[in-house]
Amino acid sequence: MANEKMLVQMREKQGFIAALDQSGGSTPGALKLYGIPESEYSGDAEMFKLMHQMRVRIMTAPSFTGAKVIAAILFEATMNGDAQGKPVPAFLWEDRGIVPFLKVDKGLEDDADGVRMMKPIPGLDQLLERAVGLGIFGTKMRSVINDASQSGIAAIAKQQFEIGAQISGHGLVPILEPEVSIKSPNKAGAEDILRAELLKGLDALPEDSPVMIKLTIPDVADFYRPLIEHPRVVRVVALSGGYTRTDACQRLAKNHGMIASFSRALINDLRKQMTDAEFDDALKKSVDEIYDASVHKV
């Protein structure tokens, strides 16, 4: 079963989740924004090494602690790396009081029936065994909904719950992430179908299989309240989904019980060229704004 102390923190502690899980496709853009153009590295190994250095700089900054950041989602290479001489998951939990999660999906299939399903995840059981051994608490996996397709969204929810059951079997808590694109021509309609499909899946879960859910901030405030209040749900968290941090925080603050799990909106103002003090000042501003939207509702 999941670490009980971590589970209590994820259920009850005020704060938000830092998504530090950019993968191969999004890494070049994240590094470029950080101030490292593609001309400064060659090949995936160098790219991921630079990305790990950036993530370690974030994780070891004074403002990145469990006081406001209650959990962090890691890319596999980050989970396997070190921070200040410790495996990253152990450093986060023991030194920072931050619960470690692992991104497990391998990207998306092409759009079909208004959705992008997850690609197969070969070797998932072995990856989950390694994650358990390193002290990981839970996982995250993302699929994308582009339109209000009943059959497409039902397939997305089915896939998320099926792989979630496999993850739960290893004693980990899965974060299901069926993201509704903010560019969807019928975002509200897609959210309506998704909420119904998620409630069906949650009602069918065994009592000893808690899950978390990561969703695009809905068009209607408190629309996901039935999910937040469901007995199988540890927490419902919000992705920034392409909104600016200010816009995402304003939208999030209207949704009671929903906390942030932001990626780009968290790190967009950070630059490699900053001094450590400048870097931490920029990170602190971002952490404070996201924490405020997660905790203080309107």
N, C-alpha and C positions, 0 to 999 in steps of 0.2 A: 504493500500500500504506500501511497504518497507520504512523504515526511509530514508528520502531524503539525509540527511547528510552522513549516512552510505553508501548509494548507490553511492554518488559522490566519497567517499573515495575508494570504491571497483572498480569503473570505472577508476579513474584517479591517485590515489596516487601510488608512487613508493614504492616497498617493496615486501613482500611475506606473505604467509599464513602458520601459524604454525598448524600442524595437531596433536592435543592433544587428539585424540579420540580412542586410543586403547581400544578394547572391551574385553569381557570375554576370547575369544580364544587366543588373543595375549598378554593379561596382564601378565600372569606368566613369559613369556619370557622377556617382558620389565622390570619387576621388578628384574628378575635375572641379567640382564645386568646392571641394576642400582645398584646392590649390595645387593639385598634382595632375598635369595633363598627361595624355597617353604617351607622349613623346619621352616621358621620363622613366618609363619601364617597358620591359619586353616580356611578353608571355604571362600566362596565368599565375605561375608561381611568384613572380615579382609583384604582380598586381595584388594578390591576396596577402603577401607579406606587408605591403604598404597599408592595405586595408586593416590588417590586424594591428599594426602600429597605431593607426588612427583610433581604433576601438579601444585599445589599451590606454591611450591618452585620455579618452573620455572616461573610462571606467576608473582610472586612478586620479581623476581630477577631484579636488576637495568638495565640490558641490554635488558630486555624483554619489550619493549615499542613500541608505534605506530610510532616511528621514522623510524623503519625498518620492524617491524612485523605489517602488516596492518589489519590482521584478525587472528582468531584462531577457529579451529573446536573442539567442545567439545563432550565428551561422555555424555550420559543422566545423569549419577550420578554426573558428574562434574558440569553440568548445574544446578543441584538441590542443589549443595553445596555452601559453602561460602569461600571467600578469604578476609582476613583482615576485617572481620565483615560485609561484603556486599555479596549479591548473586553474584556468579561468573560472569554472563553476565554483570551486572551493574558495577562491579569492572573493568572488562576489558575495557568497553567503557568509563566510567566516569573517572577512575583513570589512565588508560593506553592509551586510544585513539585507542583501538583495537576492531574491529568489531567481535561480537560473532556469530558463526554458531553452529549448532547441527547435529551430526550424527544420522540418523533416521533408517537406515536399521538394520535388525535382523540377518544378516549373509547370507550365500550362500547355494543354493541347490547343490546337487551332479552334477558332470560334465555330460552334455548331449548335443549332437550336437555341441561339441567343445566349449561350454560356461558353465558358472555357473551363473544361474539366481539368483536374490534376493529371499529369502524366503518371505512369506507373512508378512506384518507389521500390526499385530492386534493393534487396539486402536490408529492408526496413527492420526486421527482427534483430539482426546483428547490430545495426546502428542503435536501436533502443537499448539493447543489452549494454553497449558501451556507455550510453548516456546514463543509465542507472548506476553503473560503476563509477562514473565521474561526479555523481551527486546531482544530476539534473532532476528537476521536479516535474516538468511537463514539456509538451511539444506544441508546435504551431504548424498549420498547413493551410495554404491559400488556394482558393479557386475564385473565378470571377464571373459575375452575372452582368451581361450587357443589355438585356432586354427582359420584358415582363412575360417570359415564356413559362407557362405552367409545367410542361413536361421537362424543359431544360432545368428549371430551378429544382424540381423534384429530384432529378438525377444528381444535381450538385449536392443536395442535402443528403441523399442516400449514400453517395460516395464519402462525404465527410463523416457521417456516423459510422459507416463500415470500417474505415481506416481508424477512426477514433476508438472503436471497440478493440482493434488490434493493439493500439497504443495503451489503452486501459489495462489490457491483459499483462502488461509489463509493470503495472503499478504506477504508471505515469498519468498525469492529468492532461488530456489533449485540449488545445485551443482550436476550435473549429472556426475557420475564417472563410465564409462565402461572401466575398466583397461585391457589393452592388456598385458598378461604375457610376461615378458622379456625372458621366457623360451619357448615361442611358437616356433614350428618348422617353421612357416612362419609368423613371426611378421610383416614384411613389407606388406604382403598380407592382413593380418587381419586389419592393419591400413588403407589400401586402402578401404576396404569394410566399415569399421567403419566411416571414414570421409564422404563417400557418404550417409550412413544411417543417420548420425547426421545432415547433410545439409538438407536432406528431412524433418526430424523432425523439424528443426529450421524454415524452410520456411513455415511450417504449423502452427506455433505458432501465437497467437494473439499479437498485438503490445504491449499490456499492461502486457505481461508475460515474463519478462526478465529471463534468466537463466545464470548460469555459467557452465563450463565444466572442469572436472578434468581428465587428460589423462596421460598415460605413455609417456615419452619423445620419440618422433618418431625417427626411423632410418634415415630418410631423414630430414635434417634441414629445418625448416619453412614449413613443410608439412601441418601443421594445420593452416596456415595463413588464408585460406578461412573461418574457424570457428572464428578466432580472429576478423576478419573484419565484421562478420555477424551482422546486426543491432539488433538482439534479444539477443546477447551475451554480458554480462557484462565483463567477463574476462575468458580467458582460462588459467588454472593452471596445473602444472606438479606434478605428484607423483614421489617419488624416486624409487619405485617398486623393491627394492632389490639391486639396484646399491649402491656402496659406496658413501658417500657424495662428495668426490672429483670427482668421475666418473660422478655422477648425475649432479654436477655443471658444469663440462666441457661440457656435452651434452646440458644442459639447455642454456648455454651461446650462443649457436649457433642458438637458436630459438627465433627470434625477437617477442616481444609482449607477450611472455609466461613467467609467473612467477611461482615460486616454491610453492608447498603446501606439504612440506616434514614432515614425522613423524619420522621414525627411523633415517634418515640421520640428523635430527635436534638434537636428544637427545642421540645418541649413546655414546658420550664421557662423559656423566654426571654420577656421582657416589654418592650414599648416604653418603659415608664416607668422601667426600670432605668438607673442610671448606666452609663457605658461599662465601668467596673471591675466592677460587679455583673453586667453582661451577660456579660463575658468569663469571670468566675468560674463562672457557671451553665453557659456553653457548654463550658468546660474540664472541668467535672465530667462532663457528658454525653459529650464526646469521649473522656475517659479510660476511662469505664465501657464504652463501645462498643468502643474499641480493645482493651481487656483481654479482652473476650469473643471478639473476632475473632482474637487472637493467642495467648492463653494458654488452652489447652484442658484439660478435665478427663476 
